[in-house]
Amino acid sequence: MHAQGLEWRQLRGEDVEGKGWSETAAPFDRLPISAQALVPPSVWNLSHHSAGICFRFVTASPQIGVRWSVGGELAMPHMPASGVSGVDLYGRDSGGKWRFIGVGQPRQQVGNQVVFEGARGGPREFCLYLPLYNNTLRVELGFAPGTGLLPPPPRKHRPIVFYGTSITQGGCASRPGMAFTAIAARALERSHTNLGFSGNGKMELALAHLLSEIDASVYVLDCLRNMSEPQVLERLEPFVRQLRAKRPQTPILCAGDAFLDSPTEPSRSKITRETVERLTKAGIPGLVYLPMQNAWGSDGEATVDGVHPTDLGMSRQAEVFVKALKKLV
């Protein structure tokens, strides 16, 4: 499809969904400016990636154009450019369900462009996901003249906040809408904030403080892959206590590890489960441990490299989280 004749509108930081803070250094950053002095440099650098940030809108335009630019490498050896740096469009079908429409595959850092099929027969709700593993510098949307851009239906619920690892951030989904966090949010009809930091989900107390600034419906802690056993022993309880002190009633879901878990339950997951049980007995409410044994299935087909899930692994992991989150949100 061609972009000829479309009218273009630049997307601003205040337009999007999935940001936990409005005061950010760049429009599509995931942490506030104040976090730079609080978090490790590696977390700050990864916070410029636009994982989980999306734009919901309603339009009657039969074509929807997207122009976008990113600031880093387009792809990784184990993750395609369409997931690292691409944009992903979903739209609601006649029954109100979200359906994949198309992915914008980047070919350069600056000036990528794609035109999707838009609405037919009247206004329709859409959701555009931004890149998972790159700095998104600029986004423009194009619509047919006279079709207009309308606001989406307001969300009725507070967001789900995910904090974790490279898998939480979206590695190695083939496109942004296939991150397990995005799949789960669509299934639950909730907005979500993705605070996955590749290799750096390590439960520093500064992150507990930052998470508590977001008025969430539930906090999901999914950090075990990035933590050693001593780190889990040292950091999980203080992290939960800090978060609970600021948010006394919000559920906190502590996930086990899908890759490490086995019927005998390895120590990092065991430590997590026992910590949740001990804190619950101590009177701290709203803590849930989510075992992840066989979350990716038992056929060995759910990863790219034995560690990071494919779209199949993401879908399977999302199912496990949706089942648990339905009881909490």
C-alpha positions as CSV (number, residue, x, y, z in Angstrom):
1,M,0.0,0.0,0.0
2,H,1.2,3.5,-0.7
3,A,1.2,6.6,1.6
4,Q,0.3,9.1,-1.1
5,G,-2.3,11.6,0.0
6,L,-2.2,10.8,3.7
7,E,-2.3,13.5,6.3
8,W,0.4,13.1,8.9
9,R,0.4,13.7,12.6
10,Q,3.4,13.4,15.0
11,L,2.9,11.2,18.0
12,R,3.8,12.8,21.4
13,G,4.8,11.3,24.7
14,E,1.6,12.4,26.3
15,D,-0.4,10.5,23.6
16,V,0.8,7.0,24.4
17,E,-0.2,4.3,26.8
18,G,2.2,2.3,28.9
19,K,4.3,5.0,30.3
20,G,4.4,5.1,34.1
21,W,5.6,8.7,34.2
22,S,5.0,11.8,32.2
23,E,8.3,13.6,33.0
24,T,10.7,11.6,30.9
25,A,13.9,12.6,29.1
26,A,12.6,11.6,25.7
27,P,8.9,11.1,24.6
28,F,9.0,7.3,24.6
29,D,11.3,6.6,27.6
30,R,10.1,4.2,30.3
31,L,11.6,5.8,33.5
32,P,11.3,9.4,34.7
33,I,14.1,11.8,34.6
34,S,14.5,11.6,38.3
35,A,15.4,7.9,38.0
36,Q,18.8,8.6,36.4
37,A,20.3,9.4,39.8
38,L,18.7,6.4,41.4
39,V,19.1,3.3,39.2
40,P,22.2,1.6,37.8
41,P,23.5,3.1,34.5
42,S,22.6,-0.1,32.7
43,V,19.0,0.2,33.8
44,W,18.9,3.8,32.8
45,N,20.2,3.1,29.4
46,L,17.7,0.3,28.8
47,S,14.9,2.6,30.0
48,H,15.2,4.5,26.7
49,H,13.9,1.4,24.9
50,S,10.1,1.8,24.2
51,A,9.0,-1.7,25.2
52,G,5.3,-1.9,26.1
53,I,4.5,1.6,24.9
54,C,1.6,1.8,22.5
55,F,-0.9,4.2,21.0
56,R,-4.6,3.4,21.0
57,F,-6.8,5.4,18.7
58,V,-10.0,5.3,16.7
59,T,-10.2,6.2,13.0
60,A,-12.3,5.6,10.0
61,S,-9.3,5.9,7.6
62,P,-9.1,3.0,5.1
63,Q,-5.3,3.4,5.3
64,I,-3.0,4.0,8.3
65,G,0.5,5.1,7.6
66,V,3.3,5.0,10.1
67,R,6.7,6.7,9.9
68,W,9.2,6.0,12.6
69,S,12.9,6.4,13.5
70,V,15.0,4.6,16.0
71,G,18.4,5.3,17.6
72,G,20.2,2.0,17.8
73,E,21.0,-1.2,16.0
74,L,18.0,-2.6,14.1
75,A,18.4,-6.3,15.1
76,M,20.3,-8.7,17.3
77,P,21.8,-12.1,16.4
78,H,18.9,-13.9,18.1
79,M,16.1,-11.4,17.6
80,P,14.8,-10.0,14.3
81,A,14.6,-6.3,13.4
82,S,10.8,-6.5,13.4
83,G,10.8,-7.2,17.1
84,V,13.8,-5.1,18.1
85,S,12.9,-2.0,16.0
86,G,9.6,-2.6,14.3
87,V,6.1,-1.3,14.9
88,D,3.1,-3.5,15.2
89,L,-0.6,-2.7,14.5
90,Y,-3.6,-4.4,16.0
91,G,-7.3,-3.6,15.4
92,R,-10.6,-4.7,17.0
93,D,-12.7,-7.0,14.9
94,S,-16.5,-6.9,14.6
95,G,-16.7,-8.9,17.9
96,G,-14.5,-6.5,19.8
97,K,-11.5,-8.8,19.9
98,W,-8.0,-7.6,19.1
99,R,-6.6,-8.9,15.9
100,F,-3.1,-8.6,14.3
101,I,-3.1,-6.3,11.2
102,G,0.5,-6.0,10.2
103,V,4.1,-5.3,11.3
104,G,6.3,-2.5,10.1
105,Q,9.7,-3.9,9.3
106,P,12.5,-1.4,9.7
107,R,15.2,-1.1,7.0
108,Q,17.2,1.8,8.5
109,Q,17.3,3.9,11.7
110,V,15.7,7.0,10.3
111,G,12.7,7.3,8.0
112,N,11.1,3.9,8.1
113,Q,7.6,3.9,6.6
114,V,4.7,1.4,6.3
115,V,1.0,1.7,5.3
116,F,-1.5,-0.7,6.9
117,E,-5.0,-1.5,5.9
118,G,-7.3,0.6,8.2
119,A,-11.0,0.8,8.8
120,R,-13.7,-0.5,6.6
121,G,-17.3,0.6,7.0
122,G,-16.8,3.1,9.8
123,P,-14.6,4.0,12.7
124,R,-12.6,1.3,14.4
125,E,-10.2,1.0,17.4
126,F,-6.5,0.3,16.7
127,C,-3.4,-0.1,18.8
128,L,0.1,0.6,17.6
129,Y,3.0,-1.0,19.6
130,L,6.4,0.7,19.5
131,P,9.8,-1.2,19.3
132,L,10.8,-3.5,22.1
133,Y,14.6,-3.1,22.1
134,N,15.4,0.2,20.6
135,N,15.1,3.9,21.4
136,T,12.1,5.2,19.5
137,L,13.0,8.8,18.4
138,R,10.0,9.9,16.3
139,V,6.7,8.4,15.3
140,E,4.2,9.9,12.8
141,L,0.8,8.5,11.8
142,G,-0.9,9.1,8.5
143,F,-4.6,9.1,7.8
144,A,-6.8,9.6,4.7
145,P,-8.0,13.3,4.5
146,G,-11.3,13.9,6.3
147,T,-11.4,10.6,8.2
148,G,-10.2,12.1,11.5
149,L,-8.5,10.7,14.6
150,L,-10.7,10.1,17.6
151,P,-9.8,9.2,21.1
152,P,-10.1,5.6,22.2
153,P,-12.6,4.3,24.8
154,P,-11.1,5.2,28.2
155,R,-9.6,2.4,30.3
156,K,-11.7,1.3,33.2
157,H,-8.9,-0.1,35.2
158,R,-5.4,0.7,36.5
159,P,-2.5,-0.8,34.6
160,I,-0.6,-4.0,35.2
161,V,3.0,-3.3,36.0
162,F,5.6,-5.9,34.9
163,Y,9.1,-5.7,36.3
164,G,11.7,-8.1,35.2
165,T,14.3,-9.3,32.7
166,S,15.0,-9.5,29.0
167,I,12.1,-11.8,28.6
168,T,9.8,-9.3,30.3
169,Q,11.2,-6.6,28.0
170,G,10.2,-8.7,25.0
171,G,13.2,-10.9,24.0
172,C,12.9,-12.6,21.6
173,A,9.4,-11.9,20.2
174,S,9.3,-11.5,16.4
175,R,7.2,-8.3,16.8
176,P,6.2,-6.0,19.6
177,G,2.6,-7.3,20.0
178,M,3.9,-10.8,20.7
179,A,5.8,-9.9,23.9
180,F,4.0,-12.0,26.7
181,T,3.2,-8.8,28.6
182,A,1.3,-7.4,25.6
183,I,-0.5,-10.7,24.9
184,A,-1.6,-10.9,28.5
185,A,-2.7,-7.2,28.6
186,R,-4.8,-7.7,25.5
187,A,-6.4,-10.8,26.9
188,L,-7.3,-9.0,30.2
189,E,-8.3,-5.8,28.4
190,R,-5.9,-3.8,30.6
191,S,-3.2,-1.3,29.9
192,H,0.3,-2.4,31.0
193,T,3.6,-0.8,31.8
194,N,6.7,-2.9,30.8
195,L,9.6,-2.4,33.1
196,G,11.7,-5.3,31.8
197,F,15.4,-4.5,31.6
198,S,17.5,-6.9,29.7
199,G,20.0,-8.6,32.0
200,N,19.2,-6.1,34.7
201,G,16.0,-7.2,36.5
202,K,17.8,-7.4,39.9
203,M,15.4,-5.9,42.4
204,E,17.4,-2.9,43.5
205,L,15.4,-1.0,46.2
206,A,15.4,2.1,43.9
207,L,13.2,0.1,41.5
208,A,10.8,-0.8,44.3
209,H,10.5,2.9,45.1
210,L,9.9,3.7,41.4
211,L,7.3,0.9,40.9
212,S,5.4,2.2,43.9
213,E,4.9,5.6,42.2
214,I,2.7,3.9,39.6
215,D,-0.9,3.3,40.8
216,A,-1.2,-0.3,39.5
217,S,-3.9,-2.9,39.6
218,V,-1.1,-5.5,40.2
219,Y,2.7,-5.6,40.3
220,V,4.3,-8.6,38.6
221,L,7.9,-9.4,39.7
222,D,9.6,-11.6,37.2
223,C,13.4,-11.2,37.9
224,L,14.8,-14.6,38.9
225,R,16.6,-15.2,35.6
226,N,18.8,-12.2,36.3
227,M,19.5,-13.0,40.0
228,S,21.8,-15.4,41.8
229,E,20.5,-17.3,44.8
230,P,22.2,-15.0,47.3
231,Q,20.7,-12.0,45.6
232,V,17.2,-13.5,45.8
233,L,17.7,-14.2,49.5
234,E,19.1,-10.7,50.1
235,R,16.8,-8.6,47.9
236,L,13.3,-10.1,47.5
237,E,12.0,-9.5,51.0
238,P,13.2,-5.9,51.3
239,F,11.9,-5.2,47.8
240,V,8.4,-6.5,48.6
241,R,8.4,-4.7,52.0
242,Q,9.3,-1.4,50.3
243,L,6.6,-1.8,47.7
244,R,4.0,-2.9,50.2
245,A,4.8,0.1,52.5
246,K,3.9,2.5,49.7
247,R,1.0,0.4,48.2
248,P,-0.6,-1.5,51.1
249,Q,-3.4,-3.2,49.1
250,T,-2.1,-3.7,45.6
251,P,-1.5,-7.4,44.8
252,I,2.1,-8.4,44.2
253,L,2.6,-11.5,42.0
254,C,6.1,-13.1,42.4
255,A,6.8,-15.4,39.5
256,G,9.0,-18.5,39.6
257,D,11.3,-19.2,36.7
258,A,10.0,-21.1,33.6
259,F,13.5,-22.1,32.4
260,L,15.0,-23.3,35.7
261,D,11.8,-24.8,37.2
262,S,11.5,-28.5,37.4
263,P,9.3,-30.9,39.4
264,T,11.8,-30.7,42.2
265,E,11.8,-26.8,42.1
266,P,15.3,-25.3,42.0
267,S,16.5,-23.0,44.7
268,R,15.7,-19.5,43.2
269,S,12.1,-20.4,42.7
270,K,12.0,-22.2,46.1
271,I,13.4,-19.1,47.9
272,T,10.8,-17.0,46.2
273,R,8.0,-19.3,47.2
274,E,9.2,-19.6,50.8
275,T,9.6,-15.8,51.1
276,V,6.1,-15.2,49.9
277,E,4.8,-17.8,52.4
278,R,6.8,-16.4,55.3
279,L,5.8,-12.8,54.6
280,T,2.1,-13.8,54.2
281,K,2.3,-15.5,57.6
282,A,3.8,-12.3,59.0
283,G,0.7,-10.4,58.0
284,I,1.7,-8.8,54.7
285,P,-1.3,-9.1,52.5
286,G,-1.8,-9.6,48.8
287,L,1.3,-11.7,48.0
288,V,1.1,-14.5,45.5
289,Y,3.7,-16.9,44.2
290,L,3.3,-18.1,40.7
291,P,5.0,-21.4,39.9
292,M,6.2,-21.5,36.3
293,Q,7.0,-25.2,35.8
294,N,6.4,-26.2,32.2
295,A,5.2,-22.7,31.4
296,W,6.9,-23.0,28.0
297,G,5.7,-26.6,27.5
298,S,7.8,-29.7,27.6
299,D,8.5,-30.2,23.9
300,G,11.6,-28.0,23.8
301,E,10.2,-25.9,20.9
302,A,9.5,-22.6,22.8
303,T,12.9,-20.9,22.8
304,V,15.3,-19.2,20.3
305,D,18.5,-20.2,22.1
306,G,17.5,-22.3,25.1
307,V,16.9,-19.2,27.2
308,H,14.7,-16.6,25.4
309,P,11.2,-17.6,24.2
310,T,10.0,-17.5,20.6
311,D,6.5,-16.3,19.9
312,L,5.4,-19.8,20.8
313,G,7.1,-19.5,24.2
314,M,5.7,-16.0,24.7
315,S,2.2,-17.3,24.0
316,R,2.5,-20.2,26.4
317,Q,4.0,-17.9,29.1
318,A,1.2,-15.4,28.6
319,E,-1.4,-18.1,29.2
320,V,0.1,-18.9,32.6
321,F,0.2,-15.2,33.6
322,V,-3.4,-14.5,32.4
323,K,-4.8,-17.4,34.4
324,A,-3.1,-16.1,37.6
325,L,-3.8,-12.4,36.9
326,K,-7.5,-12.9,36.3
327,K,-7.8,-13.7,40.0
328,L,-6.0,-10.5,41.0
329,V,-7.1,-7.7,38.7
